[in-house]
């Protein structure tokens, strides 16, 4: 009798275990539908974008990881640098960061960690920790602390909006300006 009771209890426990899953099959399928593994990984990337034979930019990175799916994105886990060119074929600005992620559908590149933008024409350099480059509007935004060093001094601000070549920019929340010109005593 005890053996029959144990067998019955064991069968009930097994059936209960089989049907006690919290997630439905549909939920599990939806979770697995978006593939999160890398579709492509490449090393030592040198990418050139041109229009009508004119170079617009060159991107260099040690590693590129491309993810596919409904929201494809490209990741630069070891950093990147981008050279921007003018219509005469000269490099006018350089953007670099220790990490980057480009969201394909939105046309946005987010740069993080030690972000530096140098304008080679006006000799100004932007330092920040987070920057977004919108490829469609050709705008750069830095939503956090910014520091710009130029020939006229150093400017600190809370955020920034600029064109992609960093030749025109607006700084918000300017907290101070430091003039580094030396007085020659005259």
N, C-alpha and C positions, 0 to 999 in steps of 0.2 A: 504494500500500500504506500509506504514511504517512497519507494522507488518511482511509482506512478505519479506521485505528487511532485517529486523533483523534476521528472521529465516534463510534466505539464508546466511547471514554473519556468523551466529552461526554454520551452517553446514560446511561451508568452513573452519572456524577456527578449528573445531573438526577434520575434515579430515586432515588438515595441521598438527595438533598436533600429530595425530596417525602416520603419515609418516615422521615426521621430526627428528626421532631418529638418532643421529650421529653414533652410533655403530651398525654394522650389527649383525644379529643373530649369524653368524659364529664367529665373534669377541667375543661376550659375552660367547658363548659356550667354546671357547678356553681359555678364562680367568677363567672360572669356572671349567675347566677340572682338573687343578692341585689343589687338596684339601690341604688347608693350615692349617686345624685344626689338633690338636694333635690326633694321632692314639692311643697313650698310655701315661699315666702319672703314675709314680711310686714314692713312697716316701721311704727314708732310704734304698738306694741301696747298696748292697755288692756283687760285681761281681768278680769272680775268673776265670782267663784264664790259662789253663794248656795244656801241650803237652806231651803225653805219661806218664801221671801221675805226671809230674813235674810242679809245679806252676811257671808261668812266670810273672804274675802280679795280683794284687788285686786292684780293683777300688771301692771307697766309695764315695757316694754322698747323700745329703739330698733330692734331687729331680731330677728325670730324666723325660724329655718330649721327646717322640719319634714321629717324623713326617714321614708319608709315602709319596708315590708319585713317580714321575720319578727321583727325586733327594732326596732320604730319608736322614734324618739327626737326630741326637740325641742331645738334648740340656741339659746342666746342669746349670740352671739359678741361683742356689744358691751355685755354686762352686762344687769342687770335689778334691779328692786326689788319686794318683796312687802309689802303692808300686811296684818296680821292683825287681825281684829275680834273683840270679845267679843259676848256675847248681847244687850247693850244697844246695839250698833251703833257702839261707840267703837273707834278704833285702839288696840291694846294693845302691838303690837310691829311692827318693820320689819326686814326682811332685805334686804340689797343686796350685790351682787358685780359684779366686772368681767367675769365669764364664768359661764355656767351651761349645764347639760345635764340634760334631764329624760328619764328612761327610762320610756316609757309602760307596758310590761308589768310592771315592778317597782314603779311608783309612787314612784320616787326622783328627787329633784332634787339634783344635785351643784353646789355653788357654789364657785368658785375665784377666787383673786386679789383681794386687798383685800376680804374678806368682813366685813361689819359687821352685827350684830344689836343693835337697840336695843329695850329694854323701856321703854315710856313710863310705866308705872305705878310701877316701883321705881327708875327712872332709872339702870339699869345698861346698859352697852354692851359687847358682845363683839367682839373683833378677832381674826381668824384668817385663814389662807390657804386652807383647805380645809374645807368643811362639807357634810354630807349631811342633807337633810330627807326623812324617810320619811312620805309622805302617808297611808299606811295606819295606821301606829302613832302618827302625829302627834308624832314625836320628831325632835330635831335632834342630830346627833353631829358632833363636830369631832375627827378622829383625830390631829391634830398640835398644835403650840404654840397656846395660847390666852392672851389677855389680856383681863381684865374690869375695866372702870373703873366704879365706882359711888360713891354718896355717902360710903361708909365707907372707900374707898381703892381700891387697884389690886391685883389678884390675877393671878398667872401660873400656868399649868399646862401639863401635857403633853397633855391631851385633855379632852373635855367631853361630857356627855350632858344634854339638856334637853328640856322640852316645847316644842311649836312656837311658843308665845307668849313663851317665854323667861322665864316667871314662876317656874319651878322648875328648878334645874340642879344637877348634880354635876360637880365638877372633880377630875380625877385627876392625881396627881403635882404637887401644889402645891409650888412652890419658894420662894414668899415672899409676904408680904403687906406692903403699904405703907399705913400709916394717914396720911391727909392732913389730919386734924383739927388745927387750930392750938391751941396752948396759950395761953389768955388771961392767964396769969400768976397766977391766983387759987388 
